[in-house]
Amino acid sequence: MSLFDTRVPAVLLRTDRNPFHHGTLGAVRSLGRAGVDVHVVADCAHSPVRASRYVTGLHTPPPPGASPEDITAALRRVAARIARPAVLIPMDDACAVAVARARTELAPSYLLPDQPGELPARVADKAELAAVCASLDIPHPETLVPGGAAEAARAAWRLGLPVVAKWSRPWLVPPGGGLRSTVLVRSAREAGELYLRAEEAGSRLLLQAFLPPGVDRDWFFHGYADRSGAVRAGGPGRKTRARPRGAGLTAVGRWTPNPRVQALAERVAAELGYRGVFDLDFRRCGTTGRYHLLDFNPRPGAQFRLFADTAGLDVVRALHLDLTHRPLPQGAPRPGRVFVVENYAPLSALRPAREERGGRELAWHARDDRAPGRALWALWGRHVGARLRDRALRDRDARRDAVAPVRARVVRQASAPAADRTGVSDRPDEDRAGRR
């Protein structure tokens, strides 16, 4: 008999259009292998995810930047097609915030954790998270929220350059506008200029003291807080390779026991009364040795499959089991287990898995679901080629813009009368008249 109530499907929701979101594929495979029907509400037109044998149905998502009302309306349409209650799993912050706020409206059609509707928005907001950490006495980099461009410049000096600049609600940053959710600012002037783009970014700018990366400094914790508040499944992991280097996404991660990170994560979840899946990012300060909470993501992290224990339990499976009132199996941790994202760390993916204690999970390739892995490289090649072409065009336009003023000055000088250049006209009659 299956551990899972396979009569209850799962619905994965994502408005982020990243076609290479491997966390979505991880959730599809995790629940699909357990016999659960998995419906994906995301833009998968050019994603390897659509090729997975475990996808039951693909549904059109709301567009990026959709209002919570639009997201709720789209979920109602999906529920009408499925025609039975489903476990709903938001896969990005924007969806997690919208779903929590609409929990009462969605409850007849979807099974959701029972928690305060504004809590996911509170922890996902980078400025609010700083206040949460201060109230709970959780280490967090010193953070300032300037009220103007001049104040942003002064804050950068006060914190000590370089500083980390973040938009408090990164899911509101419009794609394609040149803004990034997090950047390293190296001058006070740059901080002031960035503040002026707050309206474009859609949320407040915050400046944060920079904790330098280094060996054994970047950590994460994935967990599931069940109906009683106990943290189940998941565990602490160490980021051994990131993209881009020193920050950003986990390219290679390792399940590494760390009682201090574990205790911090469990205390945060307990004191907030959080319920559901969560993903925390920590950075250890090289001076004090303290672990600072950098991010609280109220949804599964992309590398959550790293923490599949000996019973096969991960945070997504824990969510489905708990919300359908099934017991969670008691498995043992698998320290040393490695997670590799092949398109971000291809050389690590080629290393023999037998060298890694605890086993290895690849983001895209799987023996029982080969099509996404095959689709990855063709799609990734086109993606990288397009990025390189765009960069070449931008560099060409930048060079042309830099040369244009110089050419304009040369043309003006060449077309001006000689008197403009030397004080003597190049017209003999005018010159003689002038001497007379």
Legacy VTK file of the C-alpha trace (Angstrom):
# vtk DataFile Version 3.0
C-alpha trace
ASCII
DATASET POLYDATA
POINTS 436 float
0.000 0.000 0.000
1.316 3.458 -0.941
2.306 5.870 1.807
0.624 8.601 -0.218
-3.021 9.359 -0.812
-2.717 9.197 -4.588
-6.312 10.330 -4.996
-5.074 13.843 -4.139
-3.091 15.453 -6.988
-0.477 18.165 -6.613
-0.467 21.534 -8.377
2.872 23.324 -8.791
2.522 27.082 -9.344
5.165 29.432 -10.728
4.900 32.803 -12.523
8.676 33.239 -12.837
9.474 32.495 -16.493
12.904 30.987 -15.912
12.837 27.921 -18.219
15.714 26.336 -16.285
14.048 26.251 -12.864
15.245 22.803 -11.821
13.346 22.962 -8.540
10.107 22.570 -10.491
11.414 19.397 -12.128
12.537 18.119 -8.725
9.008 18.514 -7.342
7.468 16.889 -10.431
9.722 13.855 -10.081
9.483 13.578 -6.291
5.680 13.409 -6.242
5.305 11.664 -9.602
7.507 8.792 -8.459
5.204 8.406 -5.450
2.231 7.897 -7.753
0.770 11.393 -7.300
-0.680 13.186 -10.353
1.327 16.382 -10.846
-0.108 19.432 -12.620
2.253 22.303 -13.490
0.951 25.865 -13.746
4.022 27.535 -15.246
5.470 28.676 -18.560
7.164 25.476 -19.730
7.084 26.138 -23.486
10.891 26.232 -23.697
11.731 24.277 -20.551
13.019 20.717 -20.105
10.329 20.294 -17.424
7.611 19.744 -20.027
9.423 16.611 -21.246
9.177 14.809 -17.900
7.197 11.577 -17.907
5.831 12.535 -14.479
3.954 15.645 -15.640
0.231 14.888 -15.682
-0.875 18.223 -17.101
0.491 21.627 -18.104
-1.612 24.732 -17.485
-1.147 28.339 -18.611
0.111 30.486 -15.733
-0.683 34.118 -14.986
1.932 36.461 -16.498
4.915 37.695 -14.456
3.838 40.593 -12.279
0.239 39.340 -12.171
-1.866 40.642 -9.304
-2.864 38.300 -6.463
-6.405 38.423 -7.861
-5.185 37.229 -11.262
-3.244 34.378 -9.643
-6.309 33.344 -7.647
-8.483 33.421 -10.780
-5.999 31.239 -12.676
-5.926 28.715 -9.829
-9.705 28.539 -9.801
-9.696 27.695 -13.502
-7.152 24.921 -12.914
-9.200 23.585 -9.997
-12.285 23.425 -12.206
-10.382 21.294 -14.739
-8.951 18.925 -12.115
-12.307 18.693 -10.330
-10.951 17.371 -7.019
-9.036 18.908 -4.097
-5.274 19.183 -4.674
-2.158 20.028 -2.668
-0.981 23.420 -3.901
2.774 24.115 -3.931
3.982 27.632 -4.872
7.475 27.443 -6.377
8.432 31.137 -6.260
8.058 33.938 -3.725
5.434 35.914 -5.655
3.148 32.887 -5.775
3.809 31.952 -2.148
2.777 35.446 -1.032
-0.334 35.531 -3.253
-1.488 32.041 -2.253
-1.098 32.721 1.483
-3.172 35.888 1.228
-5.911 34.077 -0.730
-5.911 30.968 1.449
-9.556 31.345 2.519
-10.751 31.726 -1.079
-8.641 28.807 -2.317
-9.285 26.448 0.590
-12.294 24.616 -0.894
-10.216 23.530 -3.900
-6.682 23.317 -2.482
-4.981 21.909 0.594
-2.679 24.502 2.177
-0.718 24.864 5.436
-2.569 26.757 8.153
-0.637 29.902 8.963
-1.169 33.687 9.120
-1.830 34.998 5.605
0.708 37.833 5.823
3.572 35.764 7.250
5.061 34.628 3.887
5.043 38.244 2.648
6.691 39.383 5.856
9.605 36.949 5.704
10.074 37.179 1.922
10.388 40.987 2.092
14.107 41.639 2.648
13.528 44.799 4.687
10.883 43.129 6.862
13.175 40.148 7.397
15.803 42.451 8.915
13.206 43.636 11.444
12.129 40.044 12.143
15.723 39.017 12.861
16.202 42.011 15.164
13.061 41.124 17.133
14.113 37.467 17.481
17.806 38.228 18.157
18.839 36.248 15.075
22.167 37.360 13.527
21.578 39.401 10.371
23.868 41.790 8.481
23.357 45.419 9.498
20.680 46.759 7.174
19.614 50.337 6.382
16.574 51.450 4.380
17.347 54.934 2.984
14.635 57.486 2.360
16.365 59.330 -0.483
19.312 59.254 -2.889
21.545 61.381 -0.651
20.648 59.245 2.344
21.508 56.117 0.323
24.952 57.551 -0.417
25.524 58.341 3.266
24.298 54.880 4.282
26.814 53.272 1.942
29.643 55.192 3.588
28.347 54.341 7.057
28.130 50.594 6.351
31.542 50.547 4.688
32.037 49.950 0.981
31.366 47.678 -0.744
27.774 47.150 0.407
25.027 44.805 -0.730
22.030 46.532 -2.329
18.734 44.634 -2.434
15.206 45.419 -3.507
12.989 44.516 -0.593
10.482 42.622 -2.775
12.611 41.112 -5.531
9.659 39.347 -7.162
8.400 42.801 -8.258
11.577 43.684 -10.212
10.548 43.749 -13.889
12.484 41.400 -16.192
14.586 42.831 -18.995
15.074 46.260 -17.437
18.676 45.811 -16.364
17.831 45.713 -12.653
18.973 42.792 -10.521
17.392 41.788 -7.240
20.775 41.946 -5.475
23.984 43.759 -6.464
27.281 44.636 -4.829
27.625 48.444 -4.706
31.185 49.787 -4.679
30.633 53.555 -4.389
28.319 55.966 -2.575
27.392 57.546 -5.885
26.289 54.168 -7.236
24.071 53.669 -4.179
22.410 57.046 -4.738
21.830 56.361 -8.428
20.333 52.967 -7.634
17.882 54.532 -5.183
16.467 56.661 -8.017
15.247 53.465 -9.700
13.049 52.420 -6.775
9.820 53.204 -8.620
10.963 51.037 -11.524
11.915 48.215 -9.134
8.537 48.317 -7.418
9.816 48.222 -3.830
12.204 49.829 -1.368
15.969 49.769 -1.714
17.890 48.466 1.260
21.629 48.534 1.857
23.281 45.774 3.823
26.735 45.288 5.308
28.757 42.965 3.102
29.889 39.669 4.592
32.645 38.348 2.313
32.161 34.837 0.937
34.731 32.150 1.562
35.347 28.495 2.166
32.730 26.983 4.493
30.782 30.260 4.812
27.687 29.785 2.621
24.998 27.561 4.121
21.328 26.827 3.556
18.583 24.980 5.377
15.502 23.350 3.869
12.669 22.183 6.068
8.977 21.491 6.419
7.087 22.740 9.486
4.165 20.370 9.955
0.702 21.008 11.409
2.119 20.886 14.947
5.006 23.224 14.104
7.692 20.518 14.253
10.339 20.805 11.542
10.410 17.609 9.510
12.506 16.447 6.539
15.227 18.636 5.072
18.411 19.640 6.840
21.481 21.908 6.655
23.623 22.064 3.547
26.798 23.793 2.451
27.072 25.637 -0.832
30.360 24.505 -2.370
29.902 26.181 -5.744
27.642 29.060 -6.744
26.602 30.812 -9.927
27.744 33.563 -10.067
30.772 32.748 -7.945
30.571 33.944 -4.361
26.831 34.624 -4.514
23.678 33.543 -6.214
22.294 30.111 -7.033
23.665 26.853 -5.678
25.503 25.032 -8.445
26.898 22.338 -6.144
25.650 21.695 -2.613
26.454 19.090 0.023
24.310 17.783 2.894
26.504 18.677 5.866
25.458 18.304 9.514
25.601 21.645 11.322
23.858 21.812 14.720
24.136 25.612 14.912
22.411 26.175 11.563
19.797 23.538 12.416
19.026 25.165 15.771
18.751 28.642 14.222
16.395 27.421 11.494
14.140 25.567 13.917
14.023 28.532 16.296
13.040 30.969 13.532
10.237 28.700 12.299
8.956 28.048 15.837
8.968 31.662 17.023
7.175 32.858 13.878
4.613 30.064 14.011
5.516 29.190 10.434
3.816 26.231 8.728
4.831 24.683 5.412
7.984 24.385 3.315
10.776 26.926 3.782
14.291 27.575 2.474
16.794 29.672 4.453
20.170 31.081 3.372
22.935 31.746 5.893
26.430 33.225 5.688
28.997 32.684 8.401
30.931 35.793 9.385
34.648 35.149 9.030
35.409 37.458 11.983
32.834 36.440 14.595
31.923 32.949 13.370
28.207 33.773 13.725
25.731 32.512 11.132
23.721 35.405 9.675
20.299 34.742 8.162
20.313 36.358 4.708
17.076 35.110 3.129
13.855 33.377 4.140
12.067 31.856 1.149
8.538 30.646 2.032
8.559 27.818 -0.537
10.779 24.935 -1.688
14.338 25.861 -2.601
15.569 24.756 -6.020
17.972 22.169 -4.528
15.486 20.652 -2.051
16.028 17.161 -3.498
19.470 17.174 -1.890
17.708 16.332 1.378
16.050 13.037 0.413
16.640 10.709 3.379
16.886 6.909 3.480
13.046 6.665 3.431
12.887 8.897 0.348
11.327 11.740 2.330
11.973 15.317 1.190
10.162 18.566 2.049
7.701 18.334 -0.863
6.718 14.786 -0.001
6.414 15.783 3.654
4.001 18.548 2.665
1.760 16.203 0.665
1.747 13.519 3.366
1.024 15.953 6.180
-1.782 17.833 4.398
-3.475 14.540 3.467
-3.147 13.336 7.100
-0.730 10.511 6.282
2.144 9.588 8.625
5.623 10.665 7.630
8.126 7.778 7.367
11.089 7.819 9.715
14.230 7.812 7.587
17.854 8.519 8.471
19.802 11.536 7.168
22.311 10.991 4.370
25.201 13.344 5.191
27.661 13.809 2.374
24.950 13.576 -0.287
25.650 16.004 -3.167
23.364 17.986 -5.455
24.742 19.188 -8.815
23.136 21.487 -11.390
24.701 20.227 -14.612
24.385 23.377 -16.724
25.943 25.483 -13.943
28.690 23.031 -12.943
29.305 20.593 -15.830
32.715 19.435 -14.589
31.267 18.544 -11.181
28.505 16.596 -12.927
31.130 14.517 -14.763
32.956 13.536 -11.563
32.324 9.856 -10.645
29.463 9.658 -8.144
31.173 6.870 -6.188
33.580 9.474 -4.818
30.703 11.160 -2.944
29.539 9.593 0.313
25.769 9.665 0.655
25.099 9.574 -3.074
24.406 12.256 -5.627
21.358 13.888 -7.187
21.571 15.657 -10.538
19.157 18.498 -11.221
18.219 17.421 -14.758
19.413 13.912 -15.544
17.702 10.845 -14.078
17.705 7.220 -15.183
13.950 6.867 -14.828
13.184 10.201 -16.558
15.732 10.761 -19.312
13.872 13.180 -21.593
14.436 16.375 -19.534
18.172 15.703 -19.381
18.314 15.234 -23.142
16.262 18.378 -23.740
18.420 20.453 -21.414
21.524 20.780 -23.554
19.794 21.834 -26.761
17.735 24.436 -24.910
20.701 25.582 -22.830
22.864 25.941 -25.937
20.273 28.175 -27.586
19.912 30.154 -24.354
23.665 30.757 -24.020
23.956 31.611 -27.729
21.195 34.201 -27.431
22.850 35.711 -24.350
26.195 35.973 -26.148
24.564 37.625 -29.180
22.752 40.110 -26.952
25.990 40.923 -25.141
27.835 41.427 -28.437
25.100 43.778 -29.662
25.183 45.760 -26.422
28.984 46.051 -26.604
28.764 47.172 -30.237
26.142 49.802 -29.398
28.222 51.013 -26.440
31.298 51.409 -28.639
29.254 53.232 -31.267
27.758 55.574 -28.664
31.222 56.295 -27.275
32.665 57.074 -30.730
29.705 59.139 -31.985
30.493 62.364 -30.020
34.127 62.252 -31.170
33.086 61.854 -34.802
30.592 64.698 -34.450
33.300 67.041 -33.148
35.627 66.095 -35.982
32.917 66.713 -38.593
32.024 70.093 -37.101
35.657 71.145 -37.055
36.244 69.951 -40.618
33.209 71.823 -41.961
33.878 75.092 -40.097
35.447 78.112 -41.935
39.195 78.411 -41.539
38.799 81.573 -39.471
36.982 79.512 -36.921
40.069 77.346 -36.550
43.041 79.674 -37.162
41.654 83.201 -37.193
42.361 83.512 -40.956
39.657 82.989 -43.559
40.127 80.472 -46.354
38.400 82.907 -48.687
41.043 85.280 -50.197
38.604 88.125 -50.957
37.273 88.181 -47.458
40.810 88.044 -46.092
41.974 91.029 -48.155
38.855 92.958 -47.212
39.540 92.241 -43.635
43.123 93.527 -43.921
41.942 96.691 -45.616
LINES 1 437
436 0 1 2 3 4 5 6 7 8 9 10 11 12 13 14 15 16 17 18 19 20 21 22 23 24 25 26 27 28 29 30 31 32 33 34 35 36 37 38 39 40 41 42 43 44 45 46 47 48 49 50 51 52 53 54 55 56 57 58 59 60 61 62 63 64 65 66 67 68 69 70 71 72 73 74 75 76 77 78 79 80 81 82 83 84 85 86 87 88 89 90 91 92 93 94 95 96 97 98 99 100 101 102 103 104 105 106 107 108 109 110 111 112 113 114 115 116 117 118 119 120 121 122 123 124 125 126 127 128 129 130 131 132 133 134 135 136 137 138 139 140 141 142 143 144 145 146 147 148 149 150 151 152 153 154 155 156 157 158 159 160 161 162 163 164 165 166 167 168 169 170 171 172 173 174 175 176 177 178 179 180 181 182 183 184 185 186 187 188 189 190 191 192 193 194 195 196 197 198 199 200 201 202 203 204 205 206 207 208 209 210 211 212 213 214 215 216 217 218 219 220 221 222 223 224 225 226 227 228 229 230 231 232 233 234 235 236 237 238 239 240 241 242 243 244 245 246 247 248 249 250 251 252 253 254 255 256 257 258 259 260 261 262 263 264 265 266 267 268 269 270 271 272 273 274 275 276 277 278 279 280 281 282 283 284 285 286 287 288 289 290 291 292 293 294 295 296 297 298 299 300 301 302 303 304 305 306 307 308 309 310 311 312 313 314 315 316 317 318 319 320 321 322 323 324 325 326 327 328 329 330 331 332 333 334 335 336 337 338 339 340 341 342 343 344 345 346 347 348 349 350 351 352 353 354 355 356 357 358 359 360 361 362 363 364 365 366 367 368 369 370 371 372 373 374 375 376 377 378 379 380 381 382 383 384 385 386 387 388 389 390 391 392 393 394 395 396 397 398 399 400 401 402 403 404 405 406 407 408 409 410 411 412 413 414 415 416 417 418 419 420 421 422 423 424 425 426 427 428 429 430 431 432 433 434 435
